[in-house]
Amino acid sequence: MRSALFLLTFSIVLTLPLRAAEGLTNPFFAFDNGTGRDQKAPPEDQAELVKRTGYAGLGFSGAQGVQETLKALESRGLRLFSIYVARELTVRIPALIPPCRKP
């Protein structure tokens, strides 16, 4: 009896986040560090994984391979939600330096 009560309680607790998410209308996307970016997986494979796991698209990092990734996503009805690109601010670029200074 105690085991049955535990299983029932555990089952309810596990489904609470799913029930809460049912009302959400915002799309949920994967970030490419979880789709094989570091293992050098091709964009086609990453897009297929995103589609297979039910995400609405992908967040991408870097400036290379954007076109190939976009093509792979769009061919599966997925979206590219973001592109993260790092910029080194140690080089003095007049357009970037003034807004970065504190008054």
C-alpha positions in Angstrom: 0.0 0.0 0.0 2.8 2.4 0.9 4.5 1.7 -2.5 1.3 2.3 -4.4 0.9 5.7 -2.6 4.5 6.6 -3.3 4.1 5.7 -7.0 0.9 7.7 -7.3 2.4 10.8 -5.6 5.6 10.5 -7.7 3.6 10.2 -11.0 1.6 13.3 -10.1 4.7 15.3 -9.2 6.4 14.3 -12.5 3.4 15.5 -14.6 3.0 18.9 -13.0 5.6 20.6 -15.1 4.1 19.1 -18.2 0.6 20.4 -17.3 2.0 23.8 -16.6 3.7 23.9 -19.9 0.6 23.0 -21.8 -0.7 26.5 -21.5 2.5 28.1 -23.0 2.3 29.5 -26.5 5.9 30.6 -26.8 8.2 28.4 -28.9 10.8 26.3 -27.2 14.2 25.9 -29.0 17.4 24.0 -28.5 20.8 25.5 -28.3 23.4 24.1 -30.6 25.8 23.0 -27.8 23.3 20.2 -27.1 22.8 19.1 -30.7 26.3 18.1 -31.6 28.1 21.4 -32.3 31.1 20.4 -30.3 31.3 17.0 -32.0 31.2 18.7 -35.4 27.9 17.2 -36.3 26.7 18.5 -39.8 23.8 21.0 -39.8 21.6 18.3 -41.4 22.1 16.0 -38.5 21.6 18.7 -35.9 18.4 19.9 -37.6 17.1 16.3 -37.7 17.7 15.9 -34.0 15.9 19.1 -33.2 12.9 18.1 -35.3 12.9 14.5 -33.9 12.9 15.8 -30.3 10.1 18.2 -30.8 11.8 21.6 -30.6 10.6 24.6 -32.7 14.1 25.4 -33.9 17.7 26.1 -32.9 19.8 28.8 -31.2 23.1 29.0 -33.1 26.6 30.1 -32.0 29.3 31.5 -34.2 29.4 33.2 -37.6 30.4 30.3 -39.8 27.9 27.8 -41.1 24.8 30.0 -40.6 23.5 29.6 -44.2 23.9 25.8 -44.1 22.2 25.5 -40.7 19.4 27.8 -41.8 18.8 25.8 -44.9 18.7 22.5 -42.9 16.3 24.0 -40.4 14.0 25.5 -42.9 13.8 22.3 -45.0 12.3 20.7 -41.9 9.9 23.5 -41.0 12.1 24.7 -38.2 13.3 28.2 -37.3 16.7 29.8 -36.4 15.9 31.7 -33.2 19.2 33.3 -32.3 22.8 33.7 -33.3 25.4 34.2 -30.6 28.7 35.8 -31.7 31.5 36.8 -29.3 33.4 40.0 -29.8 36.7 40.8 -28.2 36.6 44.4 -26.8 40.4 44.7 -26.0 41.0 46.2 -29.5 40.3 49.9 -29.5 37.4 50.4 -31.9 36.1 54.0 -31.6 32.5 53.0 -32.3 32.5 50.4 -29.5 34.6 52.1 -26.8 32.5 55.2 -25.8 29.3 53.3 -25.0 31.3 50.8 -22.8 32.8 53.5 -20.6 31.2 54.3 -17.3 30.5 58.1 -16.7 
